[in-house]
Amino acid sequence: MSALEQLYDVILQRKEEPQEDSYTCYLFEKGLDKILKKVGEECSETIIAAKNGKQEEIINEVSDLIYHLLVMLADQAITVSSVLEELEKRSGKIGNLKQIKQTNKNS
C-alpha cells in the first residue's frame, strides 16, 4: 500500500469515526465548501512556493495540497486507486499533442 493510500485510509477512518480535536474531522464537519476552500488555498500556496524556488517550501505546500485533495476525494467517495488507475491509463498514451491543442482551442 502506498503512502497516499495509507493516508487516505486514515482520512476515511476519521470520516467514519470522528475524533475530538482532529483537523480532518473538522474539515468533514464544515463540509465540502470548507474542504474546497482549503484545496484552493493550498494550490495558491504551492504556486507561490514554486515561484520562490525554495524546495523545502515547495515540498511542504505540495504535501498540504495532496492531503486536502485526499480529504476532498474521501468526501466525494472517490478512491485513491481510481485516481491512480486513471493516471496509469494516461501514462500509456503517446502522441496526444493534437488532442491537447484541440482541447486548448475549445476551452
C-alpha positions in Angstrom: 0.0 0.0 0.0 1.4 3.4 -1.0 1.8 6.3 1.5 -1.1 8.0 -0.3 -3.4 5.1 0.2 -2.3 4.8 3.9 -3.1 8.5 4.4 -6.4 8.1 2.6 -7.3 5.2 4.9 -6.6 7.4 7.9 -8.8 10.1 6.4 -11.6 7.7 5.8 -11.3 6.4 9.3 -11.6 9.9 10.7 -14.7 10.4 8.5 -16.3 7.3 9.8 -15.2 7.5 13.4 -14.8 11.2 14.3 -12.2 12.1 16.9 -12.1 15.2 19.1 -9.5 17.8 18.1 -8.9 16.1 14.7 -8.3 18.6 11.9 -9.6 16.1 9.4 -12.8 15.7 11.3 -13.2 19.5 11.5 -13.0 19.6 7.7 -15.7 17.0 7.3 -17.9 18.8 9.9 -17.6 22.1 8.0 -18.4 20.4 4.7 -17.4 20.5 1.1 -17.2 24.3 0.8 -14.6 24.4 3.5 -12.7 21.5 2.0 -12.6 23.1 -1.4 -11.6 26.4 0.1 -8.6 24.7 1.6 -7.7 22.9 -1.7 -7.7 26.4 -3.3 -5.6 28.0 -0.6 -3.1 25.2 -0.7 -2.9 25.3 -4.5 -2.2 29.0 -4.4 0.5 28.5 -1.7 2.1 25.8 -3.8 2.2 28.1 -6.8 3.9 30.8 -4.6 6.3 28.3 -3.2 7.3 27.3 -6.7 7.8 30.9 -7.7 10.0 31.4 -4.7 12.1 28.4 -5.8 12.6 27.0 -2.2 12.5 23.3 -2.4 11.6 22.7 1.3 8.7 25.2 1.0 7.5 23.5 -2.2 7.6 20.1 -0.6 5.6 21.3 2.4 3.0 23.1 0.3 2.6 20.2 -2.1 2.2 17.9 0.9 -0.6 20.1 2.3 -2.3 20.2 -1.2 -2.2 16.5 -1.6 -3.6 16.0 1.9 -6.5 18.4 1.2 -7.1 16.7 -2.2 -7.3 13.4 -0.4 -9.9 14.8 2.0 -11.9 16.0 -1.0 -11.7 12.6 -2.6 -12.9 10.9 0.6 -15.8 13.4 0.9 -16.8 12.6 -2.7 -16.4 8.8 -2.2 -13.6 8.6 -4.8 -10.8 6.2 -4.0 -7.1 6.8 -4.5 -6.9 3.7 -6.5 -9.4 5.0 -9.1 -7.2 8.1 -9.5 -4.0 6.0 -9.8 -5.7 3.8 -12.4 -6.6 6.9 -14.4 -3.0 8.1 -14.2 -1.8 4.7 -15.4 -4.1 4.9 -18.4 -2.8 8.3 -19.2 0.8 7.3 -18.9 0.3 4.7 -21.7 -0.9 7.3 -24.2 1.5 8.5 -26.8 1.2 11.4 -29.2 -1.6 13.4 -27.6 -0.3 16.8 -28.7 -3.0 17.1 -31.3 -5.7 16.4 -28.7 -4.1 18.9 -26.3 -4.1 21.6 -28.9 -7.7 20.8 -29.8 -8.7 20.9 -26.1 -7.0 24.2 -25.6 -8.6 25.7 -28.7 -12.1 24.6 -27.4 -11.5 25.9 -23.9 
